[in-house]
Amino acid sequence: MKVYREILVAIDCSPVDDPLVEQVSALALQLGAKLHLLHVVHSHTLDQERFLREEASLILDRYKKKIETEGIEVDVVIRSGEPEQEILSEIEEKSYDLVAMASHGHSLPERMLFGSVSRAIRQNISIPLLLIRPDR
């Protein structure tokens, strides 16, 4: 079995992040892995970009502090652009062993309307993808 040492965790700054971070932190602790918390700011104006980046920074820093108290090494990455493209670029640019993200569990009409970041990631990476579906 492959040992995961560098785990990319895609955070979307929504309620599904809590169970994702909880599960991935437990995995990282068992494996002695480092977590890389990634959020992609998707905005349409400079004011929106600034606001969303500041909000994401606060949220990710809170997760970072919590994770570090558990003895897990963690860093924060914030990128801007289309989520699918930026996540894929981050994966291509760095040496991650595993990608973890939450699945929102959209129904078929919602998937058609909103798309699926996890589906795009799954179809375009060669490393394992861990999808956590939060309880409803």
C-alpha beads as a LAMMPS data file, in Angstrom:
LAMMPS data file: protein, C-alpha beads

136 atoms
135 bonds

1 atom types
1 bond types

-500.0 500.0 xlo xhi
-500.0 500.0 ylo yhi
-500.0 500.0 zlo zhi

Masses

1 110.0

Atoms # bond

1 1 1 0.000 0.000 0.000
2 1 1 1.249 3.465 -0.897
3 1 1 1.975 5.755 2.031
4 1 1 0.644 9.274 1.574
5 1 1 3.052 11.974 2.761
6 1 1 1.784 15.087 0.934
7 1 1 -2.007 15.483 0.928
8 1 1 -3.741 18.301 -0.929
9 1 1 -7.063 19.226 0.684
10 1 1 -9.398 21.314 -1.472
11 1 1 -11.390 23.609 0.805
12 1 1 -14.385 25.500 -0.572
13 1 1 -15.160 27.565 2.555
14 1 1 -18.564 25.973 3.078
15 1 1 -20.038 23.797 5.850
16 1 1 -18.786 20.615 4.140
17 1 1 -15.220 21.582 5.044
18 1 1 -15.543 20.640 8.723
19 1 1 -16.080 16.886 8.183
20 1 1 -13.494 16.902 5.385
21 1 1 -10.810 18.490 7.565
22 1 1 -11.689 16.218 10.477
23 1 1 -11.341 13.029 8.419
24 1 1 -8.231 14.081 6.510
25 1 1 -6.535 15.295 9.703
26 1 1 -7.105 11.892 11.294
27 1 1 -5.591 10.220 8.222
28 1 1 -2.590 12.585 8.193
29 1 1 -1.970 11.978 11.884
30 1 1 -1.900 8.199 11.357
31 1 1 0.398 8.466 8.344
32 1 1 2.641 11.289 9.510
33 1 1 1.595 13.219 6.410
34 1 1 1.683 16.936 5.710
35 1 1 -1.586 18.658 4.747
36 1 1 -1.785 21.399 2.138
37 1 1 -5.059 23.319 2.462
38 1 1 -6.054 24.810 -0.900
39 1 1 -8.832 27.255 -1.628
40 1 1 -9.553 28.708 -5.052
41 1 1 -11.071 32.181 -5.054
42 1 1 -13.580 32.387 -7.896
43 1 1 -14.582 36.010 -8.391
44 1 1 -15.702 38.390 -11.092
45 1 1 -14.522 41.768 -9.765
46 1 1 -11.459 43.046 -7.926
47 1 1 -13.556 44.008 -4.892
48 1 1 -15.079 40.541 -4.793
49 1 1 -11.600 39.012 -5.181
50 1 1 -10.249 40.991 -2.225
51 1 1 -13.231 40.177 -0.019
52 1 1 -13.273 36.449 -0.854
53 1 1 -9.494 36.129 -0.498
54 1 1 -9.585 37.770 2.946
55 1 1 -12.492 35.575 4.030
56 1 1 -10.754 32.425 2.769
57 1 1 -7.533 33.401 4.500
58 1 1 -9.320 33.694 7.852
59 1 1 -11.059 30.340 7.411
60 1 1 -7.918 28.505 6.284
61 1 1 -5.818 30.029 9.050
62 1 1 -8.383 28.815 11.595
63 1 1 -8.167 25.283 10.168
64 1 1 -4.368 25.505 10.098
65 1 1 -4.127 26.446 13.765
66 1 1 -6.546 23.669 14.767
67 1 1 -4.677 21.049 12.719
68 1 1 -1.279 22.130 14.038
69 1 1 -2.468 21.633 17.632
70 1 1 -2.903 17.969 16.691
71 1 1 0.778 17.782 15.746
72 1 1 0.218 17.770 11.984
73 1 1 2.322 19.886 9.631
74 1 1 0.116 22.065 7.424
75 1 1 0.390 24.902 4.959
76 1 1 -2.148 27.104 3.210
77 1 1 -2.425 27.802 -0.515
78 1 1 -4.861 30.324 -1.988
79 1 1 -5.202 30.603 -5.749
80 1 1 -7.551 32.598 -7.976
81 1 1 -9.479 31.471 -11.046
82 1 1 -11.712 28.621 -12.108
83 1 1 -11.692 25.979 -9.344
84 1 1 -11.198 22.945 -11.593
85 1 1 -8.338 24.533 -13.544
86 1 1 -6.577 25.918 -10.480
87 1 1 -6.794 22.653 -8.529
88 1 1 -5.418 20.764 -11.526
89 1 1 -2.626 23.333 -11.943
90 1 1 -1.706 23.025 -8.263
91 1 1 -1.542 19.223 -8.609
92 1 1 0.633 19.488 -11.739
93 1 1 3.007 22.009 -10.150
94 1 1 3.631 20.144 -6.880
95 1 1 4.270 16.556 -5.786
96 1 1 1.136 15.494 -3.956
97 1 1 0.399 11.853 -3.152
98 1 1 -3.344 12.248 -2.540
99 1 1 -6.083 14.802 -3.162
100 1 1 -8.961 15.053 -0.703
101 1 1 -12.139 17.026 -1.184
102 1 1 -15.760 17.032 -0.130
103 1 1 -18.497 15.806 -2.389
104 1 1 -21.627 17.892 -2.164
105 1 1 -23.824 14.988 -3.257
106 1 1 -25.755 16.988 -5.835
107 1 1 -28.663 15.336 -7.613
108 1 1 -28.492 14.860 -11.403
109 1 1 -30.248 18.177 -12.206
110 1 1 -27.968 20.026 -9.767
111 1 1 -24.866 18.414 -11.306
112 1 1 -26.032 19.524 -14.749
113 1 1 -26.675 23.053 -13.499
114 1 1 -23.660 23.537 -11.232
115 1 1 -21.167 21.086 -12.720
116 1 1 -18.944 18.981 -10.557
117 1 1 -15.469 20.030 -9.548
118 1 1 -14.773 16.596 -8.094
119 1 1 -15.773 14.916 -11.364
120 1 1 -13.432 17.182 -13.361
121 1 1 -10.595 16.491 -10.926
122 1 1 -11.212 12.742 -10.910
123 1 1 -11.107 12.585 -14.696
124 1 1 -7.871 14.547 -15.030
125 1 1 -5.442 13.370 -12.341
126 1 1 -3.231 10.345 -11.987
127 1 1 -2.969 10.375 -8.185
128 1 1 -5.660 9.014 -5.842
129 1 1 -8.677 11.158 -4.992
130 1 1 -10.404 10.823 -1.628
131 1 1 -13.985 12.128 -1.698
132 1 1 -15.667 12.745 1.639
133 1 1 -19.422 13.056 1.533
134 1 1 -20.613 14.916 4.605
135 1 1 -23.701 13.762 6.439
136 1 1 -26.792 15.673 5.489

Bonds

1 1 1 2
2 1 2 3
3 1 3 4
4 1 4 5
5 1 5 6
6 1 6 7
7 1 7 8
8 1 8 9
9 1 9 10
10 1 10 11
11 1 11 12
12 1 12 13
13 1 13 14
14 1 14 15
15 1 15 16
16 1 16 17
17 1 17 18
18 1 18 19
19 1 19 20
20 1 20 21
21 1 21 22
22 1 22 23
23 1 23 24
24 1 24 25
25 1 25 26
26 1 26 27
27 1 27 28
28 1 28 29
29 1 29 30
30 1 30 31
31 1 31 32
32 1 32 33
33 1 33 34
34 1 34 35
35 1 35 36
36 1 36 37
37 1 37 38
38 1 38 39
39 1 39 40
40 1 40 41
41 1 41 42
42 1 42 43
43 1 43 44
44 1 44 45
45 1 45 46
46 1 46 47
47 1 47 48
48 1 48 49
49 1 49 50
50 1 50 51
51 1 51 52
52 1 52 53
53 1 53 54
54 1 54 55
55 1 55 56
56 1 56 57
57 1 57 58
58 1 58 59
59 1 59 60
60 1 60 61
61 1 61 62
62 1 62 63
63 1 63 64
64 1 64 65
65 1 65 66
66 1 66 67
67 1 67 68
68 1 68 69
69 1 69 70
70 1 70 71
71 1 71 72
72 1 72 73
73 1 73 74
74 1 74 75
75 1 75 76
76 1 76 77
77 1 77 78
78 1 78 79
79 1 79 80
80 1 80 81
81 1 81 82
82 1 82 83
83 1 83 84
84 1 84 85
85 1 85 86
86 1 86 87
87 1 87 88
88 1 88 89
89 1 89 90
90 1 90 91
91 1 91 92
92 1 92 93
93 1 93 94
94 1 94 95
95 1 95 96
96 1 96 97
97 1 97 98
98 1 98 99
99 1 99 100
100 1 100 101
101 1 101 102
102 1 102 103
103 1 103 104
104 1 104 105
105 1 105 106
106 1 106 107
107 1 107 108
108 1 108 109
109 1 109 110
110 1 110 111
111 1 111 112
112 1 112 113
113 1 113 114
114 1 114 115
115 1 115 116
116 1 116 117
117 1 117 118
118 1 118 119
119 1 119 120
120 1 120 121
121 1 121 122
122 1 122 123
123 1 123 124
124 1 124 125
125 1 125 126
126 1 126 127
127 1 127 128
128 1 128 129
129 1 129 130
130 1 130 131
131 1 131 132
132 1 132 133
133 1 133 134
134 1 134 135
135 1 135 136
